[in-house]
Amino acid sequence: MSLDDLKTRIATAKQEADGVDAETLRQTSATGNLGQGMRIGIEFVSAIGVSTFIGWTLDQWLGTLPLALIVMFFLGSAAGFLNVYRMATRQEKEATQERDDKNDGGAEHKPDTPTSESD
C-alpha cells in the first residue's frame, strides 16, 4: 500500500462521511425543532395547570371557592408566557451567535478598535 493510495482512500472516506453528516444534520435539526416546540408547549401548559391546581387547593382550604383559582390561573398564564418569551429569546440569541460564528469562519470576536494600556 502506497502513500498515494492511502491519501485517496482517506479522501474518499471523508467525502462519504460528509454526505452522511449532511443528512444526519438535516434530520437532527428537524427533530431538534420539534423537540423545542414540544418543550415550549409543555412548559406553557404545565405553568397554567400547576398554578390553577394550587389556586383550587387554596380555595378548598380557605373556603373562597373561585377567587384563588382565578387569580392563580392568570398568574400561571403570565408565568407561562414569560417562560415562552425567555426560551424564544435564548434560542434567537443562540441562532444569531451560530450564524455569526459560521460567517466569521469560527474566528473569535475581536474589538473593532485596538485597545492600548496606559501607564
N, C-alpha and C positions, 0 to 999 in steps of 0.2 A: 504494500500500500504506500503510495507516494504522498507527498505533502500536498500536491495539487489535487489529487483525488480526495483527500481529507477535507480540503477547503471547499471543494464542490459539494461534497456530502453535507457539510455544515451549512452552506448557503441554501441548499435545497431544504434542509430541515427547518431552517429559520423561516423560509417562505411558507412552508406548510403550517408552521406554528403561528405565523402572523394571520393566516386565513382563519384558523380555528379561533384565535384570540378575538378577532373582529366579530365573529358570530357569537361567541360567548359574551362579549361586551354588550352587544345588542340585546341578548336575552336577559342578562343581568340588569341592564338599565330598565327594561320594561318591567321586570319583576320588582326591582327596587322602587320604581314609581308606584306600582300597585300597592306595595307594602307601606309606603309613606302615606298614600291615600287612606288605606285601611287604618293606619295608626291615628291619623288626624280624626277620622270619623269616630273611632272607638274612644279616643280621649274626650272628644266633644260630648258624646252621648253619656259616657261614664261620669263626667263632671256634673251634668244635669241630673242623672239618675241618683248619684250618691247624695248630692245636696238636697234633692227632693225627698229622698228617704229620711235624711236627717231632719228635715222640716216636718215630715209626717210623724216621726218618732217624738219630736218635741211637742207637737200638737197633742199627741196621745198622752204624753206625760203631764203637760201643763193644762190640758183641757181647753185650749184655744184652737178649735178644730181647723179652720182653713188658714189662719193668719201666718203661722211659721212655715207652712207648706208653700204658700205663695211667695213669701219673702225669700226662702231658700231656693225656690225654683229660679227666681230671677238672678239671685247671686250665683247659682250654678251655671246659668246661661252666660252670665258675664265672664265667669272663670273659664268656661269652655271656649268662648270667643277669644279671650286673651291667650289661652294655650294655642289655639289655631294660629293666631297672629304671630306669636313668638316662633312657632315652628316654621311658618311660611317665611318670615324674615331671615331666620337662620339658614334655611335652605337656599334662599336667594343669595345670601352672603357667601355661602359655600360655592354655589354655582358661579358667581362672579369671580371668586378667588381662583377656582379651577380654570375658568376661561382666561383670566389674566395670566395665570401661570403657563397655560398652553400657548398663548400668544407670545409670551416672553421667551419661550423655549426652556422653561424651567429655571430661568435665571432668578436670582434673588433680587428683591426690590431695593433699589438704591435711591437715595435722595437726589432731587434734581439739582440742587445747589451743593457744592462741596462744603464740608464743614471744616473749620480750622480752629485749632485750640489756641487760646490766648494765654500768655503768661501773666 
